[in-house]
Amino acid sequence: MQALDRAFAVLDQLAGGRMPQSLAEISESLQLHKSTVHRFLMVLEQHRMIERTGRGKFRLGLRLLEYSTHVLEQHDLRETAEPHLRRLVAEVEETAHLCVVDQDQIVYLNKIEPSRSIRMISRIGSTSPIHCTAAGRAILAAYSQDKVKERLKRVSLRQFTAKTINTHEELLKEIERTRRRGFGIDDGEREEGVRCLGVAILAPDKLPIAAISISGPPFRITKQKVPEIVQRLQQCARSIQRESGHALHGIDAHGHRNWS
């Protein structure tokens, strides 16, 4: 029990600081010997609960985000979002998805189609790579540039169509464009003939907890219609946030007009 208490104390210490911390800083704050703290750090790092920076300091690891994904699923995010997604589909008459991230993939928690839907490869419970989906890019854009670079080191940029971005340099540029305009775009990169728009759902600390997207053929989701569809996506995201007990941050309801 003492070992568990100390392991959680280390995690609490790292969570309470805004910057990565050294072994000496953690030891001093917890009033534990360096060798004791070092053992806990090594175990936590092995399980990806924490990670080490290039300067040898420690911070919380990305595996904690994976746990948050499962927490969301167990707290009925899908059930909360469904009526709002159905309203969105009725408004724009295109397919809507609710997605969360699992490592370098997005997982489709829900998919709602209109009567005139086109056939798509996505299905509830299936996955798509984070790098070539509008929802995945919207989620990535909610992180700092350094965090995105670090995360993308583990992502293989598989090319699905001739339009798929397959270099880290170009992908980072696209994520920065996504961050500026407030929504993600996948223009035939995952599936030919399918254009997708995605908006992240953020927790009060501005970290993403999920994303919603609208998908359809480019002749229906035209560039002229993008601002209106994105505005409805954002409204839907805010409604989901309110009902799930979170406050939406970082999405400008009027900052979506720049396609490029």
VOSE-32904 format. One record per atom (N, C-alpha, C): residue in one letter; z, x, y. Coordinates in steps of 0.1 Angstrom, whole numbers, plus 2048, in hexadecimal, padded with zeros to 3 digits. Each point is the difference from the previous one (the first is absolute). Layout:
AZXY;...
END
This chain:
M8008087F4;M8007F880C;M80080980D;Q80780B7FF;Q80180880C;Q7F2806803;A7F98047F5;A7F2805801;A7F77F6807;L8017F47FC;L7F87F5806;L8037FE80E;D80D800803;D8057FF80E;D7FA80B809;R80080C7FB;R7FC80B808;R7F0800801;A7F97FC7F6;A7F27FF801;A7FC7F680B;F8077F4800;F7FD7F680A;F80480580E;A80B808800;A80480680D;A7F5809806;V7FA8087F7;V7F5808805;V7F47F8805;L7FD7F57F9;L7F57F7805;L8047F980D;D80C7FC801;D8057FA80C;D7FF80A80C;Q80480C7FD;Q7FF80B80B;Q7F2802805;L7F78017F6;L7F2802804;L7FA7F3807;A8047F47FC;A7FC7F4806;A8057FE80E;G80C806803;G8067FE80D;G7FB80980B;G7F880A7FC;G7FB80A80A;G7F17FD802;R7FC80380C;R7F27FE804;R7F780B7FC;M80680C7FD;M7F880C7FD;M8058057F2;P7F78087F9;P8048067F3;P80C809803;Q8088027F5;Q80C807801;Q80080C7F6;S80780B804;S80180B7F7;S80C7FE7F7;L8008097F5;L80B7FF7F7;L80E803807;A800809809;A80C803808;A8057F4808;E7F67F9807;E8037F4808;E8067F57F7;I7FA7FE7F5;I8057F57F7;I80E8047FA;S80180C7FC;S80D8047FB;S80B7FF80A;E7FD80480D;E80A7FF80A;E8047F1803;S7F67F8801;S8027F2803;S8087F97F5;L7FD8037F4;L8077F97F4;L80D8087FC;Q80280C807;Q80C8087FC;Q8018037F1;L7F48047FB;L7FF8047F2;L7FA80E7FF;H8048077F6;H7FB80E7FE;H7F08007FF;K7FA80A805;K7F1801800;K7FB7FF7F1;S8078077F7;S7FB8007F2;S8007F27FA;T80A7F8804;T8027F27FB;T7F47F7806;V7FE80280D;V7F67F8806;V7F28047FB;H7FE80D7FE;H7F38057FB;H7FD7FA7F2;R80A7FE7F7;R7FD7FA7F3;R7FB7F2802;F8077F8809;F7FB7F2802;F7F2800806;L7FE80980A;L7F3800806;L7F58037F6;M8028097F7;M7F68037F6;M7FD7F47F7;V80A7F97FB;V7FE7F47F8;V7F97F6808;L8047FD80C;L7F97F6808;L7F2803803;E7FD80D802;E7F3805803;E7F77FE7F3;Q8068037F5;Q7F97FF7F3;Q7FB7F27FE;H8087F6804;H7FD7F27FE;H7F97FA80C;R7FB80880A;R7F97FC80C;R8087F7809;M80D8007FF;M8087F8809;M80180780D;I7FF80D800;I7FF80880D;I7F580A7FE;E7FC80680B;E7F580B7FF;E80380B80A;R7FB80B7FE;R80280C808;R7F5802809;T80380480D;T7F580380A;T7FC80E7FE;G7F5804807;G7FB80E800;G80B80A805;R8097FB808;R80B809805;R80C8007F7;G7FF7FA7F4;G80C8007F7;G80A7F6803;K7FE7F6809;K80A7F6803;K7FD7F47F7;F8097F6800;F7FF7F57F7;F7FF7F3808;R7F97F67FA;R7FF7F3806;R7FE7F67F5;L8007F3803;L7FF7F67F6;L7F28017FA;G7FE7FC7F3;G7F48017F9;G7F87F3800;L7F38017FC;L7F87F4800;L8037F77F4;R8078047F6;R8047F87F5;R8087F4805;L80880280B;L8087F5805;L7F77F5805;L7F4803804;L7F77F5804;L7FB7F87F4;E7FF8077F5;E7FC7F97F3;E80B7F67FD;Y80C804801;Y80B7F77FD;Y8007F480A;S7FD80380D;S7FF7F5809;S7F57F67FD;T7F58057FA;T7F67F77FB;T8057F67F6;H8088057F6;H8057F77F6;H80B7F7805;V80780480A;V80A7F8806;V7F97F4807;L7F5803807;L7F87F5806;L7FB7F67F6;E7FB8057F5;E7FB7F77F6;E80B7F77FA;Q80C8067FE;Q80B7F97FA;Q8067F680A;H7FD80280D;H8057F780A;H7F67F6805;D7F67FD7F7;D7F77F5802;D7F780180C;L7FC80C803;L7F680280B;L7F37F87FE;R7FC8007F3;R7F47F87FD;R8027F2803;E80B7FA7FB;E8037F2802;E8017FD80F;T806808808;T8027FE80E;T7F2800807;A7F880A7FC;A7F3802807;A7F57F57FD;E8017FA7F4;E7F57F87FB;E7FC7F5809;P8097F7805;P7FB7F6809;P7FA80580D;H80480B805;H7FA80680C;H7F28067FC;L7FF8067F4;L7F28047FC;L7F77F57FE;R8057F57FB;R7F77F47FE;R7FB7FB80D;R80980080A;R7FC7FB80D;R7F6809806;L80280D7FE;L7F680A805;L7F27FE7FA;V8007FE7F2;V7F37FE7F9;V7FA7F4805;A8077F5803;A7FA7F4805;A7FA80280E;E806809808;E7FB80280D;E7F4809801;V7FF80A7F7;V7F580A801;V7F67FE7F5;E8047F87F5;E7F77FD7F5;E7FB80D7F9;E80980A7FE;E7FD80C7F9;E80C8037F7;T7FF80A7F7;T80A8037F6;T80C808807;A80C7FC7FD;A80C807805;A8078077F5;H80680C803;H8088077F7;H80E803806;L80A8017F8;L80D806803;L80280C7F7;C80280B807;C80180D7F8;C80C808804;V8058087F6;V80A80A802;V7FB80D7FA;V80780B804;V7FC80D7FB;V8088057F4;D7F98067F7;D8078067F4;D7F980E7FF;Q80780A805;Q7FB80E800;Q7F3800808;D7F58047FA;D7F3801807;D7F77F47FE;Q8067F57FC;Q7F97F37FD;Q8067F5809;I7F77F6802;I8067F3805;I8007F77F4;V80A7F7800;V8017F67F5;V7FE7F3806;Y7F87F87FA;Y7FD7F2806;Y80B7F67FA;L8097FC809;L80A7F77FC;L7FB7F2800;N7F67FD809;N7FA7F3800;N7F2800805;K7F87F77FC;K7F27FF804;K7FD7F1801;I7FB7FC80C;I7FD7F2802;I7F27FF805;E7F87F87F9;E7F17FF803;E7FC7F3806;P7F77FF808;P7FA7F4805;P7F67FA7F6;S7FB7F5803;S7F77F97F7;S7F38087FF;R7FC80780B;R7F3807801;R80280F7FD;S80A8047F8;S80380E7FE;S7F58077F9;I7FF80D803;I7F78087F8;I8088077F5;R7F98047F5;R8088067F5;R80480E804;M80D8037FE;M80580D804;M8088067F4;I80280D7FF;I8068077F5;I80F7FE801;S8067FD80B;S80E7FF801;S8067F47F9;R80C8027FA;R8077F57FA;R80F802801;I8087F67FF;I80E801802;I80680A7F5;G80780A804;G80680A7F7;G7F780C7FF;S7F3800804;S7F880B7FF;S80280A80C;T7FA80B800;T80280A80A;T7F3805805;S80080680C;S7F5807806;S80580C807;P7F880B802;P80580C807;P8037FD80E;I80B807805;I8057FD80D;I7F680580B;H7F880A7FC;H7F780780B;H7F47F8804;C7FB7F77F8;C7F47F9803;C8017F1801;T80D7FC803;T8027F1802;T8067FE80E;A7FC7F5806;A8057FD80D;A80F7FE800;A8067FA7F6;A80E7FE7FF;A80780D7FF;G7FB8097F7;G80680D7FE;G80080980D;R7F57FF807;R7FF80880D;R8097FA80A;A8027F3800;A8097FA80A;A80F8047FD;I8038027F3;I80D8047FD;I80280F803;L7F68087FD;L80180F803;L80180280F;A7F97F8808;A80080280E;A80D7FD807;A8097F97F8;A80D7FD806;A80A80C7FF;Y7FB80B7F9;Y80880C7FF;Y7FB80A80A;S80880B802;S7FC80A809;S7F58087FA;Q7F9808808;Q7F48077FB;Q80580B7F6;D80B806802;D80580A7F7;D8047FA7F2;K8067F4801;K8037F97F3;K7F47FC7F9;V7F57FC807;V7F47FC7F9;V7F980C7FA;K80080B807;K7FA80D7FB;K8078047F3;E80D7FF800;E8088047F4;E7FD7F77F5;R7FF7F3802;R7FE7F67F6;R7F28027FA;L7F6803809;L7F28007FB;L7FE80D7F7;K80980A801;K7FE80B7F7;K7FF7FC7F2;R8077F67FC;R8017FB7F2;R7F57F67FD;V7F87FC80A;V7F67F67FE;V7F28057FD;S7FA7FC7F5;S7F38047FC;S7F67F6807;L7F7806808;L7F77F7808;L7F47FD7F8;R8027F77F6;R7F47FC7F7;R7F67F8808;Q7F48037FE;Q7F57F9807;Q7FB7F47F8;F8017F4805;F7FB7F47F9;F7F27FB804;T7FD80280D;T7F37FC805;T7FB80B809;A7F47FF805;A7FA80A809;A80880180D;K8077F5803;K80880080D;K80E8057FF;T8058027F4;T80E8047FE;T80380E807;I80A800808;I80480D806;I8068097F5;N7FB80C7FE;N8048087F5;N80580E805;T80380280D;T80780C804;T80D7FD808;H80A8087FE;H80C7FE807;H7FF80080F;E7F7809805;E7FE80180E;E7FB7F2806;E7F67FB7FA;E7FB7F3805;E8097F57FE;L8088007F5;L8097F57FD;L80B80080B;L80580C803;L80B80180A;L7FB7FB80E;K7F3802803;K7FA7FB80C;K8007F1800;E7FC7FA7F4;E7FF7F27FF;E80E7F9801;I80A8077FA;I80E7FB801;I80580080E;E7FC80A808;E80480180E;E7F97F5808;R7F37FD7FD;R7FA7F4806;R8077F37FC;T8047FF7F4;T8077F47FB;T80D7FF808;R80780B802;R80D800808;R7FD7FB80E;R7F6805806;R7FD7FC80E;R7FC7F1802;R7F87FB7F7;R7FB7F2802;R80A7F67FA;G8098047F6;G80A7F77FB;G7FB7F97F3;F7F58047FA;F7FC7F97F4;F7F780A7F8;G7FF7FE7F3;G7F88097F8;G7F37F97FC;I7F58087FE;I7F37FB7FC;I7FB8077F4;D7FB7F97F6;D7F98057F5;D7F27F9800;D7F6808804;D7F37FA802;D7F78047F4;G8027FA7F5;G7F88027F4;G80380D7F9;E80D805802;E80480D7FA;E8067FF7F2;R8067F47FD;R8057FD7F3;R7F67F97F8;E7FA7F6806;E7F57F87F9;E7F57FE80A;E7F48027FB;E7F47FE808;E7FF7F1804;G7FC7FE80C;G7FF7F2805;G80C7F9803;V80B807801;V80D7FA803;V80680780C;R8047F980B;R80780580B;R80E7FA801;C809809802;C80F7FC800;C80680580C;L80A7F8805;L80880280C;L80F7FF7FB;G80880A804;G80E8007FB;G80A80280B;V80B7FA7FF;V80B80180A;V80D8037F8;A80880A805;A80C8037F9;A80C7F7804;I8097FE7F7;I80C7F8803;I80B80B801;L80780080B;L80A80B802;L80E7FB800;A8098087FC;A80F7FD800;A80580380E;P80C7FC804;P80580380D;P80080F804;D8018097F5;D7FF80E803;D7F2805802;K7F67F7800;K7F2802802;K7F98077F4;L8078017F4;L7F98047F4;L7FA7F47F9;P7F48037FA;P7F97F47FA;P8067FC7F3;I8017F37FE;I8057FA7F4;I7F57FA7F7;A7F57FD807;A7F47F97F9;A7F580080A;A7F57F97FB;A7F47FE809;A7F97F47FB;I7F97F980A;I7F87F57FC;I7F1804805;S7F77FA7F9;S7F2803803;S7F77F47FE;I7F5800807;I7F57F67FF;I7F38087FB;S7FA7FA7F6;S7F48067FA;S7F47F67FF;G7F4805803;G7F57F87FF;G7F3808802;P7F47F97FF;P7F4808802;P7FE80280F;P7F980C804;P7FE80380E;P7F87F6808;F7F87F87F9;F7F87F6807;F8097F4805;R80C7FF7FA;R8097F6804;R80B806809;I80580C7FB;I80A807809;I7F880A808;T7FA7FB80B;T7F8808809;T80980780A;K7FB80A806;K80880880A;K8047F780B;Q7F87F5804;Q8047F780A;Q80C7F87FC;K8017FD7F3;K80B7F87FC;K80D8087FD;V7FF80D800;V80C8087FC;V80C7FD809;P7FF80080E;P80B7FE808;P8087F37FD;E7F87F57FD;E8077F37FD;E8078017F3;I7F98067F6;I8068007F2;I80D809801;V7FF80B807;V80C809801;V80B7F9807;Q7FD7F880A;Q80B7F9807;Q8077F67F6;R7F87FA7F8;R8067F67F6;R8088087F5;L7FB80C7FD;L8078087F6;L80E804806;Q80080480D;Q80C804806;Q80A7F4801;Q7FB7F5804;Q8087F4800;Q8067FC7F3;C7F88027F5;C8057FD7F3;C80B80A7FC;A7FE80D804;A80A80A7FD;A80D7FE807;R7FF7FB80C;R80D7FD808;R8077F47F9;S7F87F77FC;S8077F47F9;S8078047F3;I7FA8097F9;I8068057F3;I80C808804;Q7FF80880A;Q80C808804;Q80C7F7804;R7FD7F6808;R80B7F7805;R8077FA7F4;E7F87FB7F7;E8067F87F4;E80780A7F6;S7FB80C800;S8068097F6;S80C808807;G8037FD80C;G80C806807;G7FD80D807;H7F4804801;H7FD80C807;H7F97FD80E;A80080A809;A7FA7FE80D;A7F4809800;L7F47FB803;L7F4807800;L7FF80980D;H7FD80D7FD;H7FF80A80B;H7F38077FF;G7FC80680B;G7F5809800;G7F27FA7FF;I7FE7F3800;I7F37FA800;I7FD7F980D;D7F7804807;D7FC7FA80C;D7F67F47FE;A8057F4804;A7F77F57FD;A7F3800808;H7FF80980A;H7F4801808;H7FA80E800;G8058087F6;G7FB80E800;G7F68027F5;H7F97F57FB;H7F78017F5;H7F1800803;R7FD80080D;R7F27FE804;R7F780C7FE;N80580C7FF;N7F880C7FE;N7FC8027F2;W7F47FD7FC;W7FC8027F2;W7FF80F7FD;S7FC808809;S7FF80E7FD;S80E807802;
END
